[in-house]
Amino acid sequence: MRGIRIRLLGMVHVEREGRDEITGFVSSKALALFCYLAVNEGPYPRPVLAGLLWGDKSERAAQVNLRRVLANLRRLLPTHLIITRTSVAFNRKAPYRLDVEEFENLTRRHDDIAALERAVALYRGHFMEGLKLRGAPEFEEWIRVLDSRYHSLAVDSLHRLADHYTAQGDFNRAIFHVERLLELEPWCEEGHRLKMWLLAHTGRHNAALAQYTTCCRILERDLGVKPAAETTALYERIRAARSLTPPVLPPQPTPFVGREEEVKSIIRRLMRPDCCLLTLWGPGGVGKTRLALRASKLIHHRFLHGVYFVPLADLSSPSLIPTAVARALGFASYGDGRLNGKLINYLRDKELLLVLDNFEHLIGGAEWVVEVLSAAPEVKILVTSRERLRLRWEEVFEVGGMEVPGVDEARPEDFDSVRLFIELARRVRPDFSFAREKEAVLRMCRLVEGLPLGIDLLTAEMQDHTCNEILEDMSRSLISLRSATRDMAERHRSLQATFDHSWSLLGEEERKVFRRLSVFRGGFDKRAAGEICEASPKALRVLVAKSLIRHTPSGRYEMLEVLRQYAAEKLRAFPQDEAITRDRHSAYYALMLGEMNLETGLGKEQEAIERIEIESENIRAAWDWAVIRRRNDLLQQALTTLALFYQLQGWFQEGKEICEGALRMIQDMKAETGYLSRADDRLRANLLLWKGTFSYHLGLYQEAEEAIIASHSLAERLGEEYVAAAALNWLGILNDMQGEYEEGRRFFVQSIELYRRLGKRGLVRLAYVLNNLGITERILGDYAAAERYTREGLDVGRRLEDGRIMARAVQNLGIIARCREDYAAARKFYRESLELFRMVGERWGEALALGNIGEMAWRLGEYEEAVRVLEESLALRREMGDRLGMVIALNSLGGVYREQGRFRKARETLLEALEVGMEIRSHPMMLDTLVELASLFADQGKDERALEILLLPLRHQATEAVTREQARSLLDKLAARLPPEKVSEAEERGRDRDLLAAVRDILREEPHPGPPKGTLPRLA
């Protein structure tokens, strides 16, 4: 008996096994009846079937039609139907396959992925799709009920499959299933969200953003709703991630060989949702870093914001971990607050992997790891360390040497350690034959217990020695070490013996150079090695050939941390040589900084900045040694360039720390001797000035003011006009921050007088102070004076070809034009300024220019463009921790939302601006926000509330002129709409209210779940 196959999911299809489709059904109702019988357990009385299919006809006519159909079915499918005079049934003993029956059975096996795959493959479309019957409403209802059931089962199965493959990391397979899901339910927002996530995590950011647009269109068309906040938040994360430059993992000088299973195991652990901290733990030289880099490279696309490698070996203190991470992320520590808090806030909504390499000497910083993981749920951390972190979050993956073959192994060349040895040996000696030197190779691999660094060092000797010669020397070293250090772990003895072996093969000159090179941090170049360590080119070539140092493609040299520590131990055995070498190291980098000028003009300082960044670890070590040795001459030589570099990079916390360390040293000197030389006091005045500068950027305004006042007093006593002028400029900035504009103007004028007296030496700083004075005059409403001072500063910038000066001045001219309501000119200035800021690489300036361009779009009624640009500006300011800039951007966004009628969003945005303004105690910014908040209340018909709030900026001395004009205009509108007695009552309530107290009341009364005034950040 031949079987049949019945497909009802999608277009109806009935075929004989191994033959073509069965045709010849007398009508669509004949086919429908057969399908009905196949799906349902029978038998069915004939009258029931007649009524089901011909319910619109008389009973007699229905019976006639049924008999005709049954005769047709008996002829087509005689073995698969049981037809009697009274009933009809499907013969389930005859061989058949029914897709809906298989489909239901498979979908019940929820945890069987293979079964679910077969189930969704069976689901070709709607149940009995395309089969239309007239006059059979009950039958059509039966189709609708089952279609809904099968549709739900298919959707549920696709959800399960998409979730399974997402969890397994098979994102392409997951995309396939989620696309099928969206074909069935285009309005499924969860499906759109998952597809966006998957596309982004396979590197297709543009496709992910396009999917969001598709989601919005479908939801609006089919349901008349907007996407949920979760979907929009994901869109914003993906859009931000798209603009990031993909991080580049450090290249490696030798190939990665073997260890496939270890790499897979590391990846499996990292991909588990419950694994957020994985420590690769093992001895030095075992290959932890290489494993971490290999695994990271293979899964970098799994992290929306990338994988970042953070080398920690050269850090001297756990307190520097946030700085090292910030550098790796390209995160600049601008604005208020401490670096760590801003960094944690930056990481809070990021999805990335941090690889913290060589953590063992910074175990005290493990709490920072906990802080990050607690605040940033999508951040994972991969640590390499010779010590466990011993945290509850931590999973430990022990890394041992590569697998080595036993004595009787048939194919030893298949083992990873031997494969690595052969690969490295052939790089040194292309004619190397494993067959000829097999036994020696295997013994060496066993002696170093498969440690990759040991294999690297041993193969480096093969240019001058045979394997047997190396093995003989190696064995003697190991025997000697074992007898001397019985309590040392075998694996550590093996590596120590390898180091000692390499050391024994060096000549006296190479030994001296090798141990001296340990003073470097973060690498070095040939010139530095020569001047500091007296390293000849020949000595460097020998050390490279023996794999004790590495020559990178950039031309610099590097030393593995475990080798640097070995070399440092050798150097400590010669205390006088160590002191001399460190003195040379400190003097070399102090001189390098002293010869640089970071104010050379448009783009010309970039080369110097890049060099300092490359040498930053050496420079910090050189500075710290100069402090220890009390070499104030070196500190004075290095200070200005180093501090300017920290300011430009936004490394404010580190800048403050180096100043404070040097100031403590000077204080100790004074306590010990009771005397400071003029040079010591001159250094102290400069250190106080820079400490105040960094404190200002960190939002520590009282500390900043105290340090700058002390610097000014000391500079005046010493007759140091340049430092005094800089201190006066900062005092002007600090007073303006508090709304004390007249006092700020007085300090700026005094600073300008001193800089003019200094002539060419003070020209760059003169331009900055002229611009600052222009800002103050603009705030006070004297636009003519503001433009005069700003253009004078711009002329200086043009003569010097200094892009930073020009960018600030052009930006301020744009704000002045906007205050005069010349919006076309303002927009032109803003765009020119944006181009200049981008050219010189100043992100805070870029954020400022974007904010003002967005505000201009708002003024011109281009609301969508305004929101887009302002959100970009706000994102930059949040990343930098620039809270003053955040208030400016939030005020503008609140105003645009108000104009769009999005009152709830406007209220939330403005209240956040008010909160941040309160935190940084910026009176002008809070007053700006209050005017915009009053405008919002007025638009909502809350005129009395608006009037009461408006009286604060109208009466406060710190209100900018343009803000005051806006407030007066709104007051006139409100007064015209309100009865006189209501105006009087509001004025009485608002009389003599303290600004801070009023803001606290507003935030308490308006808890949240303004045009910007273009405030330009001041620089010294």
ABEGO torsion letter per residue (X at the ends): XBBBBBBABEBBBBBBBGBBBBBGBABAAAAAAAAAAAABBOBBBAAAAAAAAAAABBAAAAAAAAAAAAAAAAAABAAABBBBAABBBBBAABBBBBAAAAAAAAAABAABAAAAAAAAAABAEBBGBGBBBBGBAAAAAAAAAAAAAAAAAAAAAAAAAAAAAAAAGBAAAAAAAAAAAAAABAABAAAAAAAAAAAAAAGBAAAAAAAAAAAAAAAAAAAGBBBBAAAAAAAAAAAAAAABBBBBBBBBABBBBEGAAAAAAAAAAAABAABABBBBBEBBGAGAAAAAAAAAAAAAAABAAEBBBBBAAABABAAAAAAAAAAAAGBBBBEBEBAAAAAAAAAAABBBBBBBBGAAAAAAAAAAAAAAAAABAABBBBBBBABBAGBAABBBBBBBBBBBBBAABABAAABAAAAAAAAAAAAABAABBAAAAAAAAAAAAAAAGGBAAAAAAAAAAAAABBAAAAAAAAAAAAAAAAAABAABBAAAAAAAAAAAAAAAABBAAAAAAAAAAAABBGEBBAAAAAAAAGBBAAAAAAAAAAGABBBBAAGBBBBBAAAAAAAAAAAAABAAAAAAAAAAAAAAAAAAAAABBAAAEBGAAAAAAAAAAAAAAAAAAAAAAAAAAGBAAAAAAAAAAAAAAAAAAGBAAAAAAAAAAAAAAAAAAAAAAGBBBAAAAAAAAAAAAAAAAAAAAAGBAAAAAAAAAAAAAAAAAAGBAAAAAAAAAAAAAAAAAAGBAAAAAAAAAAAAAAAAAAEAAAAAAAAAAAAAAAAAAAAAGBAAAAAAAAAAAAAAAAAAGBAAAAAAAAAAAAAAAAAAGBAAAAAAAAAAAAAAAAAAGBAAAAAAAAAAAAAAAAAAGBAAAAAAAAAAAAAAAAAAGBAAAAAAAAAAAAAAAAAAGBAAAAAAAAAAAAAAAAAAGBAAAAAAAAAAAAAAAAAAGBAAAAAAAAAAAAABAABBAAAAAAAAAAAAAAAAABBAAAAAAAAAAABGBBAAAAAAAAAAABBBXXBBAGBBBBBX
